[in-house]
Amino acid sequence: MNDRNSGLGPGAIVKVQGATSNGVLVATQVQLEGGNAPGGGDYDVRGAITALDTAAHTFVVRNVTVFYGGNVDFHKGTAADLAIGRLVEARGPLSADGTTLQAVRIDLRN
């Protein structure tokens, strides 16, 4: 194992950039983040909203459910501006079961 890959393994926190192709993320860049405990960092997801449930305060981007209830820092809009097809970037911790991102910041894009 070379030094560039040391620290990678189960439970490692990484930042991955890339694009999806046929439902698979094709990474163009992988960066090891500090710490290796699950839930030890923020995650972000970018893309168009494909589903929205205003009663449950959730939306879906790239098959990730984002919960926006509670204290969320909105930029360039508010929760009222969320809509299917709207481009967003949501950041926050991932739930312990890995199914929901708890948004702490949401950037609305044009």
Residue pairs with C-beta under 8 A, 6 or more apart in sequence:
7 32
7 36
8 14
8 32
11 36
11 37
11 38
12 32
12 36
13 32
13 33
13 34
13 35
13 36
13 37
13 40
13 41
14 30
14 31
14 32
14 33
15 29
15 30
15 31
15 33
16 25
16 27
16 29
16 30
16 31
17 27
17 28
17 29
17 30
18 25
18 26
18 27
18 28
18 29
19 25
19 26
19 28
20 26
20 62
23 63
33 40
33 41
34 40
34 41
35 41
38 96
39 93
39 94
39 96
41 93
42 91
42 92
42 93
42 104
43 91
43 92
43 93
43 94
43 101
44 89
44 90
44 91
44 92
45 61
45 62
45 64
45 66
45 89
45 90
45 101
46 61
46 62
46 87
46 88
46 89
46 90
47 61
47 62
47 87
47 88
48 61
48 84
48 85
48 86
48 87
48 88
49 59
49 60
49 61
49 82
49 83
49 84
49 85
49 86
49 88
50 60
50 61
50 84
51 59
51 60
51 84
52 58
52 59
52 60
52 82
52 83
52 84
53 59
54 79
54 82
56 67
57 67
57 68
57 69
57 79
58 65
58 66
58 67
58 68
58 100
59 65
59 66
59 68
59 82
59 88
60 66
61 88
61 90
64 100
64 101
65 99
65 100
65 101
66 90
66 92
66 100
66 101
66 103
66 106
67 100
67 101
67 102
67 103
68 79
68 82
68 90
68 103
68 106
70 102
71 104
72 79
72 103
72 104
72 105
72 106
73 104
73 105
73 106
74 105
74 106
74 108
75 105
75 106
75 107
75 108
76 107
76 108
76 109
77 108
81 108
82 88
82 108
86 108
86 109
87 108
87 109
87 110
88 106
88 107
88 108
88 109
89 106
89 107
89 109
90 101
90 103
90 105
90 106
90 107
91 103
91 104
91 105
91 106
92 101
92 102
92 103
92 104
92 105
93 101
93 102
93 104
94 100
94 101
94 102
95 101
95 102
